[in-house]
Amino acid sequence: MTAYEVASAVRDPELPVLTLAELGVLRDVTEEDGRVRVTITPTYSGCPAVAEMGADLRRSLLAAGYGEVEVRTVLAPAWTTDWITADGRRKLAEAGIAPPGRVGPVVLNLVPPTRRVACPRCGSSSTRELSRFGSTACKALWRCSDCAEPFEYLKEL
């Protein structure tokens, strides 16, 4: 396996249904003379999981036979939910977590947009936010009015 293949299989510690590659956190992997350099961009600058991500990447690459591993954390450009892959979005929905919408260019709007979040269980858009924060700061807690199931929503950044 290449170093990229090994690194891209490492799971996110907070969203283990996704790999770091599917989440868009894995930015680059280079290998030269048995030395591997991995670059990651955390979902936000104060992300408490970044140390665990680095340790998991090092552990996986060393176990795969790479002798020297360096994990670099870069904050620019800042991570955005637009970097989540299509497979990552599908896996979030399959796990019962509503994937974020696309952010695209930032538009200045003085009125907060009305957010429509589809229920990952039944697909209904008749949902409402229960709490701005879920099990982690990057998720919110929502409930579907049709199937009455609560679900987490990965916020756009």
Residue pairs with C-beta under 8 A, 6 or more apart in sequence:
1 64
2 31
3 29
3 30
3 31
3 36
3 38
3 61
3 64
3 66
4 29
6 60
6 61
6 64
6 66
7 20
7 21
7 26
7 29
7 36
7 38
7 57
7 60
7 61
8 19
8 20
8 21
8 26
8 29
9 19
9 21
9 60
10 19
10 20
10 26
10 53
10 56
10 57
10 60
11 17
11 18
11 19
11 20
11 56
12 18
12 19
12 20
12 23
12 25
12 49
12 53
13 49
13 52
13 53
13 56
14 49
14 136
14 138
15 23
15 92
15 97
15 154
17 91
17 92
17 94
17 95
17 97
18 84
18 88
18 91
18 92
19 26
19 88
20 26
20 40
20 53
20 57
21 85
22 84
22 85
22 87
22 88
22 91
23 43
23 83
23 84
23 88
24 41
24 79
24 80
24 81
24 82
24 83
24 84
24 85
24 88
25 40
25 41
25 42
25 43
25 53
25 79
25 83
26 38
26 39
26 40
27 39
27 40
27 41
27 74
28 37
28 38
28 39
29 36
29 37
29 38
29 39
30 36
30 37
31 37
31 66
34 66
34 67
34 68
35 66
35 67
35 68
35 69
35 70
36 61
36 66
36 68
36 69
36 70
37 70
37 71
37 72
38 57
38 61
38 69
38 70
38 71
38 72
39 71
39 72
39 73
39 74
40 50
40 53
40 54
40 57
40 71
40 72
40 73
40 74
41 73
41 74
41 75
41 77
41 78
41 79
42 49
42 50
42 53
42 73
42 75
42 79
43 79
43 138
43 157
44 79
44 137
44 138
44 157
45 75
45 78
50 73
53 71
54 71
54 73
57 69
57 71
58 69
58 71
61 69
62 69
78 157
79 157
80 103
80 157
81 100
81 102
81 103
81 154
81 155
81 156
81 157
82 102
82 103
82 104
84 92
84 99
84 100
84 154
88 99
89 99
90 99
92 98
92 99
92 120
92 154
93 99
93 120
94 120
95 120
96 120
96 121
96 151
96 152
97 120
97 139
97 151
97 152
97 153
97 154
98 117
98 118
98 119
98 120
98 142
98 151
98 152
98 153
98 154
99 120
99 154
100 153
100 154
100 155
100 156
100 157
101 115
101 156
102 156
103 156
103 157
115 129
116 125
116 127
117 125
117 127
117 129
117 142
117 153
118 124
118 125
118 127
119 125
119 126
119 127
119 142
119 144
119 146
119 147
119 149
119 151
120 151
121 144
121 147
121 149
121 151
122 144
122 146
122 147
122 149
124 144
124 145
124 146
124 147
126 144
126 145
126 146
127 142
127 143
127 144
127 145
128 142
128 143
128 145
129 140
129 141
129 142
129 153
130 141
130 142
130 143
130 150
131 140
131 141
132 140
133 139
133 140
133 141
134 140
134 141
134 152
134 153
135 152
138 154
138 155
138 157
139 152
139 153
139 154
139 155
140 152
140 153
140 155
141 150
141 151
141 152
141 153
142 150
142 151
142 152
142 153
143 149
143 150
143 151
144 150
144 151
